[in-house]
Each structure stands twice: as C-alpha cells, then as structure tokens.
Amino acid sequence: MDAGVIGTGTMGKNHVRVYSELKEVGTTYVYDPNTEAAEEVAAATGAEVCCSMEELLAKAGCVSVCVPTPYHFATAQRVLAAGVHALIEKPLCPTSRECEQLIGQIPEGLTVGIGQIERFNPVVAEVARVVEDPVYVAFHRHNPASSRVNGSSVVEDLMIHDIDVAFNVLFPGRAYTAHASGTGDVAAALMSFGRTPVYLSASRKASKKVRSIYIEEEDRTIEGDFMTQEVYVYRKPEAYGQENGLYRQENIIEKLLVNKVEPLKIELATFVRAARDGKPFPVTPEQGLGNVRICEAIYRDLSA
C-alpha cells in the first residue's frame, strides 16, 4: 500500500522517513504548502512530492495528518471526504466539539486512528503486563522549550501522552476525579481512580528531558523510562534498619527484559496493516475524543 504524509514539520519528517523504511509501504508521497520543505524531506528519504493535497489523496492508500494542531480538523475533513485511511497525530482536534464533528464524518469501513506514540512504546506494554493493583501512580513528562510547538498548551502537547496511558491502558473505563494547577507551559494534575491517586506533571520549561512512569503496589515498585525503554521492579527490602546512626536498606531489584524498538515504526506499521486489512487501529477516534475531553477539563483548572 502506498502511504502519504501531509505536513513536514518535525513529526511529519519522521513519518516520511519511517514510511520510506517500511516493507509494507510501496511509494511514500508527501505534501506541504511549503514546497521547499517537502522537497527537502523527499530528497533525504526517496519520497515523492505532490503539488497539492488532492494529488496526494488520489495516489496514497493511507495518510498521516501531521499538520499543526489548529489545522487538524479542516485537513482531516478533506482526507475523510476522499475516502482515504487516516492516522491523525494527537490531539485528534483542538476541541472536543471538533472531535465529535469529525468522528461523525468518518465513512463506514474507513480505518482512522490517532497518533498516540507512547501507546506503542514497549515500556507501556511491559508495564501493562506486570502491573496488578496500583496504590499510587506518577507520570513525569518534561521538555525544554521548543519552537516547533504552536497552538497548544503543555496539556495537549505533552501531558496527553500520559493521559492516554492512564485512561486507556492502566484504568480503562474507570470513574475518576481530577484537579489541576499550573500554566500553559507547566502543569500538574492529581487524579483519583477509586482509591488510587494518579499524579501527572508536564513542563516545557525544563533543562532536562524526562519521560517516566512510577507505580507503587503493596509489595513492589515499578519504574519505567520511556526514553531508555527500561523497566525496573523493586521488591520489599530484605533488610531495613539503622546501623551506626545511618539507615540501611537492601532491596531486590529486577530489570525486566524490554525489546527496544522505535515506537513510531511500530505505530505506522500497525496503521498500514490495519488500513490494508480493513481493521480498526488500536488508538480509536473515540479514545482520541476522550483524551481531548480530559485535556479540556485539566486546562479549565489551569485557567481558573
């Protein structure tokens, strides 16, 4: 199946690169109103530049929508109207209202997915496999400021990744409460799923890049790093006490075997196969809508 990418920003360039490497993809097409940017990424990857979105939609069997967030709704509308399978980078749309309208326009039998890349990070799969009964969960996602981000707060830019994992992997379908504070660049949210508190922090003011998940259970602690793709399990201490005025603790530490992969490659290969076989993509438009609704609720707290 031939694939297309609309938009050649940071994510768009990566989508073009990965499609060009996938054995499931024939020709990769790219379109951007900035023809020079499209030609540059095409020259680096062997993709073919299209002169218009209509040309790309006529040639590609599936398409990634990688335009800036404010243009998701209008661009995705054109893709759906052309009957082309679509992977829309998160968030689905800037507002839940636009998400609802767009979902109502999806033709029957068309595969439409949302690009929540961390869902395809092997750390998420490994944590989901071993977690049993969390009593506390914390996510931290901190970034230096980036000129590539425009038209969105830190909530829908960064925190949405951890919102997706919390609501669709760890606690799917569970009732929750949420409170948040912060600004458009630094935000923290405290959620409760039953008696389990879940803390999420996100920042675009950091000097250190952080992507982590931390889970406490009664007899162990699970810690994962989304960037290094490492997961550690800490068991209850075998020895704990005070010796010569110093605290002494011995833990059993287990490093889990994680098959390190590029999450975007897994995500796009999954999308191409789903489009080819007429199957749903794992991150559905309805889940994308749910993520945006939660982002809106958190942002309302920030703005209060």
C-alpha positions in Angstrom: 0.0 0.0 0.0 1.2 3.5 -0.9 1.3 6.0 2.0 1.2 9.7 2.2 2.2 12.4 4.8 0.6 15.8 4.9 2.8 18.3 6.7 6.6 18.2 7.0 7.3 19.6 10.5 9.3 17.6 13.0 6.7 14.7 13.2 5.9 14.9 9.5 9.5 14.4 8.6 9.7 11.3 10.9 6.6 9.9 9.4 8.0 10.2 5.9 11.3 8.6 7.0 9.6 5.6 8.7 7.1 5.0 5.8 10.0 5.0 3.4 11.6 2.2 5.5 8.6 0.0 5.9 8.3 -3.1 3.7 4.5 -2.8 3.9 4.7 0.5 2.0 5.3 0.9 -1.7 5.7 4.6 -2.6 5.7 7.3 0.1 4.1 10.6 -1.0 4.5 13.9 0.8 2.7 17.3 0.6 3.3 20.6 2.4 2.3 24.1 1.3 5.9 24.9 1.8 7.2 23.1 -1.3 10.8 23.6 -0.4 10.3 21.8 2.9 8.6 18.9 1.2 11.3 18.6 -1.5 14.0 18.6 1.3 12.5 15.7 3.2 11.7 13.9 -0.1 15.3 14.2 -1.2 16.5 12.7 2.1 14.1 9.7 2.0 13.3 8.9 -1.6 9.7 10.0 -1.2 7.7 11.7 -4.0 6.5 15.3 -3.6 2.9 16.1 -4.5 1.9 19.5 -5.8 -1.4 19.5 -3.9 -3.3 17.7 -1.2 -5.7 16.4 -3.8 -2.9 14.8 -5.8 -1.6 13.1 -2.7 -5.1 11.8 -1.7 -5.5 10.4 -5.2 -2.3 8.5 -5.0 -2.0 7.3 -1.4 -4.0 4.5 0.2 -3.4 5.7 3.7 -2.3 9.1 5.0 -0.7 10.6 8.1 -2.0 14.0 9.1 0.9 15.8 10.6 -0.1 19.5 10.3 -0.1 21.9 13.3 -3.0 21.2 15.7 -5.2 24.2 14.7 -5.4 22.7 11.2 -6.2 19.1 12.2 -10.0 19.4 11.7 -10.0 21.0 8.3 -7.2 18.8 6.9 -8.7 15.6 8.3 -12.1 16.5 6.8 -10.6 16.6 3.4 -8.9 13.2 3.9 -12.1 11.6 5.1 -14.1 13.1 2.3 -11.6 11.5 -0.2 -12.2 8.1 1.5 -8.5 7.6 2.5 -7.5 5.8 5.6 -6.1 8.3 8.1 -3.7 8.5 11.1 -4.2 11.8 12.7 -1.4 13.0 15.0 -2.5 13.8 18.6 -4.6 15.6 19.6 -7.4 14.5 17.3 -8.6 18.1 17.1 -8.1 21.2 19.2 -11.5 20.9 20.9 -13.9 18.1 21.8 -16.6 19.7 19.7 -14.5 19.5 16.6 -13.5 15.9 17.5 -17.2 15.0 17.8 -18.0 16.6 14.4 -15.1 14.8 12.7 -16.0 11.4 14.2 -19.5 11.9 12.7 -17.9 12.3 9.3 -15.9 9.0 9.2 -17.2 6.8 6.4 -18.1 3.2 7.3 -15.2 0.8 6.7 -12.5 3.5 6.8 -9.6 3.0 9.2 -9.0 6.1 11.3 -6.5 6.2 14.1 -4.9 8.7 16.5 -1.1 9.1 16.7 -0.5 8.5 20.4 3.0 7.2 20.0 3.7 6.2 23.6 0.9 3.5 23.3 3.5 1.7 21.0 6.4 2.2 23.4 7.5 -1.3 24.6 7.7 0.2 28.2 3.9 0.6 28.2 3.3 -3.0 27.0 5.7 -4.3 29.7 4.2 -2.2 32.5 0.7 -3.3 31.5 1.8 -6.9 31.5 3.3 -6.8 35.1 1.1 -4.3 36.9 -1.5 -5.8 39.2 -3.1 -3.5 41.8 -1.5 0.0 41.8 -1.9 2.0 45.0 -0.1 5.1 43.5 0.9 6.1 40.0 3.0 9.1 38.8 3.9 10.2 35.3 6.5 12.9 34.6 7.0 14.4 31.1 9.2 17.4 31.0 10.8 19.1 28.0 13.0 22.1 27.2 11.1 24.8 25.3 10.6 24.0 21.6 9.9 26.4 18.7 8.1 23.6 16.9 5.1 23.8 19.3 2.4 26.2 18.4 -1.3 26.4 19.0 -1.4 24.1 22.1 -0.7 24.2 25.8 1.6 21.7 27.6 -1.5 19.7 28.4 -2.4 18.6 24.9 1.2 18.8 23.7 2.9 16.6 26.4 0.5 15.5 29.2 -1.9 14.0 26.7 0.5 11.0 26.2 0.3 10.1 29.9 -3.5 10.8 30.0 -3.8 8.2 27.2 -1.8 5.6 29.0 -3.6 6.2 32.3 -7.1 6.1 30.9 -6.8 3.6 28.2 -4.2 1.2 29.5 -4.0 1.3 33.3 -7.5 2.3 34.2 -9.8 1.8 31.2 -13.4 2.6 31.8 -12.9 3.6 35.4 -14.6 6.5 37.1 -12.2 9.3 38.2 -11.9 12.7 39.7 -9.3 15.3 38.6 -7.8 18.5 39.9 -5.0 20.5 38.2 -2.9 23.6 38.6 -0.2 25.4 36.7 0.1 27.4 33.4 0.1 26.8 29.7 3.7 25.7 30.0 3.9 23.9 33.3 1.0 21.8 34.6 0.3 19.2 37.2 -2.8 17.1 37.6 -3.9 14.9 40.5 -6.5 12.2 39.6 -8.1 9.5 41.6 -9.3 6.2 40.2 -11.2 4.9 43.1 -8.7 4.9 46.0 -5.7 5.1 43.7 -4.1 8.6 43.2 -2.5 9.2 39.8 -0.2 12.2 39.5 0.8 13.7 36.2 3.3 16.5 35.6 4.3 18.2 32.4 6.6 21.1 31.6 8.1 22.9 28.7 10.4 24.8 30.9 12.8 22.0 31.9 16.5 21.9 31.4 16.4 18.1 31.4 14.2 15.9 29.3 12.2 13.4 31.4 9.7 10.7 30.3 8.9 8.4 33.2 6.2 6.3 34.9 6.3 5.2 38.6 3.9 2.7 40.1 3.7 1.6 43.7 1.9 -1.7 44.7 1.7 -3.3 48.1 4.8 -5.4 47.8 6.8 -3.8 45.0 7.5 -0.6 43.0 7.6 -0.5 39.2 9.6 2.2 37.4 9.8 2.8 33.7 11.7 5.2 31.5 10.1 5.9 28.1 13.3 7.2 26.5 15.7 4.5 27.5 13.0 1.8 27.3 14.0 0.3 30.6 11.7 -1.1 33.3 12.8 -1.9 36.9 10.9 -3.7 39.6 11.9 -3.1 43.3 10.8 -5.6 45.8 10.2 -5.0 49.5 13.5 -4.7 51.4 15.1 -7.8 52.7 16.8 -5.7 55.4 15.9 -2.4 56.8 17.0 -0.6 59.9 19.5 1.8 61.5 23.2 1.0 61.9 25.8 3.3 63.4 23.4 6.2 63.0 22.8 5.5 59.3 19.8 4.0 57.7 20.4 0.7 55.9 18.1 -0.8 53.3 18.6 -3.7 50.9 16.1 -4.1 48.0 15.7 -6.8 45.5 15.9 -5.1 42.1 14.8 -6.8 38.9 15.5 -5.3 35.5 12.8 -6.6 33.1 13.7 -7.6 29.5 12.3 -5.0 27.1 12.7 -5.4 23.4 13.8 -1.9 22.4 12.2 -0.6 19.3 11.3 2.7 17.7 7.7 3.3 18.8 6.9 5.3 15.6 7.9 2.4 13.4 5.6 0.1 15.3 2.8 2.6 15.2 3.0 3.3 11.5 3.4 -0.4 10.6 0.3 -1.2 12.7 -1.6 1.6 10.9 -0.6 0.4 7.4 -1.6 -3.2 8.2 -4.9 -2.1 9.8 -5.7 0.1 6.7 -4.7 -2.8 4.3 -6.8 -5.4 6.2 -9.8 -3.1 6.9 -9.3 -3.4 10.7 -9.5 -0.8 13.5 -6.4 1.0 14.7 -5.6 0.4 18.4 -6.0 4.1 19.3 -9.5 4.9 18.1 -11.1 8.3 17.4 -13.4 7.7 20.3 -10.3 7.3 22.6 -8.8 10.4 21.0 -12.0 12.3 21.8 -11.9 11.1 25.4 -8.3 12.3 25.7 -9.2 15.7 24.4 -12.1 16.0 26.9 -9.8 15.2 29.8 -7.3 17.8 28.5 -10.0 20.4 28.4 -11.1 19.6 31.9 -7.5 20.0 33.1 -7.0 23.2 31.2 -10.1 24.7 32.7 -8.5 24.2 36.1 -5.3 25.9 34.9 -7.3 28.9 33.6 -9.5 29.2 36.8 
